[in-house]
Amino acid sequence: MSTPRFALLVSTCLRHAADTYMRSGIISTPITRLRTGSTLHKTRSFTSSSIVHAVPPAPVHVPKSTAFISSAPTPDELKAQELDLDIIPEENIKLELTNRAAEQLKSITTREHSPSAGLRIAVESGGCHGYQYTMELASERNTEDYHFTHPAIIPSNIYIDAVSLGLLNGSTIDFATELIGSSFRIVANPQAKGGCGCGISWEMKD
């Protein structure tokens, strides 16, 4: 019996992603933090409960909008968290949020029975290319977080800490469905170059 074609396509990146994604059709991203010492609110890892079957490829054009900054950390809040960094002027902050990602975020608030429930995104050192994205379901905003929402699909909460925002600024947040499951993902990050096929680990531009 010949080796199935699918087995020949399994890559190192997928083996790396296996630590993050469960192959049962449910996607789970581990809870991790960029740094220690930050005040953490009650959180738990984000999961998508739908079982995913074969679907056609996503269209090239996915409707998206520039996310609205609902709130931002103040210098005093960052100082209280012992974070010594320059705050990015709001006019220089840009985050794109696809409509399908916003709809999924809205469904999270409905499922959690909380209008402040959302997705917290962070960047930490690690992975096979130096940096990796982490995502978790958050019950509310932390003091060091920027709070983003879709301008028309509300509520659709994204929380990004001030340090991670510098490594995510200009990115697009999408929600995609594939054979191995459904998940939020970061695409078109202008700070990144290269990366592995799993879309988790990436390398900073020079």
C-alpha positions in Angstrom: 0.0 0.0 0.0 1.4 3.4 -1.0 1.8 6.2 1.6 -1.3 8.5 1.5 -0.6 11.8 -0.3 -1.7 13.7 2.8 1.1 12.2 4.8 3.6 13.5 2.3 2.4 17.0 2.8 2.8 17.2 6.6 5.4 19.9 7.3 7.6 20.9 10.2 5.3 23.9 10.7 2.3 21.7 11.2 4.1 19.6 13.7 5.0 22.8 15.5 1.4 23.9 15.3 0.2 20.6 16.8 1.3 22.0 20.2 -1.2 24.8 19.7 -4.0 23.4 17.6 -6.0 20.3 18.5 -6.8 18.2 15.5 -10.3 17.3 16.7 -11.9 20.2 14.9 -11.7 22.4 17.9 -9.0 25.1 18.0 -7.5 26.1 21.3 -4.7 28.7 21.8 -2.7 28.4 25.0 -2.9 31.1 27.7 0.5 32.8 27.9 1.7 36.3 28.7 4.4 38.5 27.2 5.8 39.4 30.6 5.3 38.6 34.2 4.1 40.9 36.9 1.1 42.3 35.0 -2.3 42.3 36.7 -4.4 39.6 35.1 -8.1 39.5 35.1 -10.0 36.3 34.9 -9.4 34.7 31.5 -9.6 31.4 29.8 -8.3 30.1 26.5 -10.4 30.8 23.4 -12.1 27.9 21.7 -14.2 27.5 18.6 -16.8 24.9 19.2 -17.8 24.2 15.7 -16.7 21.1 13.9 -15.2 22.1 10.5 -15.8 20.1 7.4 -14.3 20.6 3.9 -15.0 24.1 2.6 -13.9 25.9 -0.5 -11.0 28.3 -0.3 -11.6 31.7 1.2 -12.1 34.5 -1.4 -9.1 36.7 -2.2 -11.0 39.8 -1.0 -12.3 39.7 2.5 -14.4 42.7 3.7 -12.6 44.5 6.5 -12.6 47.9 8.3 -10.1 49.9 10.3 -10.8 49.1 13.9 -11.9 51.9 16.2 -9.8 52.6 19.4 -12.4 52.4 22.2 -9.8 53.0 25.0 -6.1 53.3 25.4 -3.7 53.1 28.4 -2.5 56.3 30.0 1.1 57.0 30.9 0.2 56.6 34.6 -1.4 53.2 34.0 1.7 52.0 32.1 3.9 53.4 34.9 1.9 51.5 37.5 2.5 48.3 35.5 6.3 49.1 35.5 6.3 49.5 31.7 8.7 52.1 30.4 7.8 52.7 26.8 6.7 55.4 24.5 2.9 55.5 23.8 2.2 55.3 20.1 0.1 58.4 19.1 -3.4 57.3 18.3 -3.2 58.8 14.8 -0.3 56.4 14.1 -2.2 53.3 15.2 -3.9 51.2 12.6 -5.5 47.8 13.0 -7.7 46.2 10.4 -10.5 43.8 11.4 -12.3 41.7 8.9 -16.1 41.5 9.0 -16.1 37.8 9.6 -13.7 38.2 12.6 -15.9 40.9 14.0 -19.0 38.7 13.7 -17.2 35.9 15.5 -16.2 38.3 18.3 -19.8 39.5 18.5 -20.9 35.9 18.9 -18.4 35.5 21.8 -20.1 38.2 23.8 -23.5 36.6 23.2 -22.2 33.2 24.3 -20.4 34.6 27.3 -23.4 36.8 28.2 -21.0 39.7 28.6 -20.6 42.8 26.3 -17.0 43.2 27.4 -15.9 39.7 26.5 -13.3 39.6 23.7 -10.1 38.3 22.3 -6.8 39.3 23.9 -3.8 39.2 21.5 -0.2 39.4 22.5 3.3 38.8 21.0 6.0 36.9 22.9 9.5 35.7 22.2 9.6 32.0 21.1 8.6 29.7 18.3 10.8 28.6 15.4 11.3 32.2 14.0 11.8 34.3 17.2 8.3 35.7 17.8 4.9 34.1 18.2 1.3 35.3 18.6 -0.8 34.2 21.6 -4.5 34.6 21.9 -6.9 34.1 24.8 -10.5 34.8 25.6 -10.6 37.8 28.0 -13.5 38.9 30.2 -12.5 42.6 30.2 -9.8 45.1 29.4 -6.6 45.2 31.5 -5.2 48.6 32.3 -2.2 48.2 29.9 -4.5 47.1 27.0 -5.7 49.0 24.0 -9.3 48.2 23.3 -10.3 47.9 19.6 -13.7 47.3 18.1 -15.1 47.1 14.6 -16.8 50.4 13.6 -20.1 48.8 12.6 -20.3 45.3 14.1 -20.6 45.8 17.8 -19.7 44.5 20.3 -16.5 43.1 18.8 -13.7 43.5 21.4 -10.0 43.1 20.7 -7.5 43.7 23.6 -3.8 44.3 22.8 -1.3 45.3 25.5 0.9 48.4 24.8 4.1 46.4 24.3 2.5 43.9 21.8 0.8 46.7 19.9 4.2 48.0 18.7 4.7 44.6 17.1 1.2 44.3 15.7 0.5 47.8 14.5 -0.7 47.8 10.9 -1.8 44.2 11.0 -5.1 42.6 10.0 -7.1 40.3 12.3 -9.1 37.7 10.5 -11.1 34.6 11.3 -10.7 31.7 8.9 -12.1 28.2 8.5 -9.9 25.4 7.3 -9.9 21.6 7.3 -8.1 21.5 10.7 -10.5 23.9 12.3 -11.5 27.5 12.7 -9.3 30.2 14.3 -8.5 33.8 14.6 -5.2 34.8 12.9 -2.9 37.7 12.3 -2.3 38.5 8.6 -0.4 41.2 6.7 1.7 42.2 9.7 4.1 44.9 8.4 6.5 44.3 11.2 7.0 40.6 10.2 9.0 38.8 7.5 9.0 35.1 6.8 7.5 32.8 9.3 6.3 29.2 9.4 3.3 27.8 7.6 1.3 27.4 10.7 1.1 31.2 10.9 2.0 31.4 14.6 5.8 32.0 14.5 7.4 34.8 12.6 10.6 36.8 12.3 10.9 40.6 12.9 12.0 42.7 9.9 15.5 44.3 10.2 
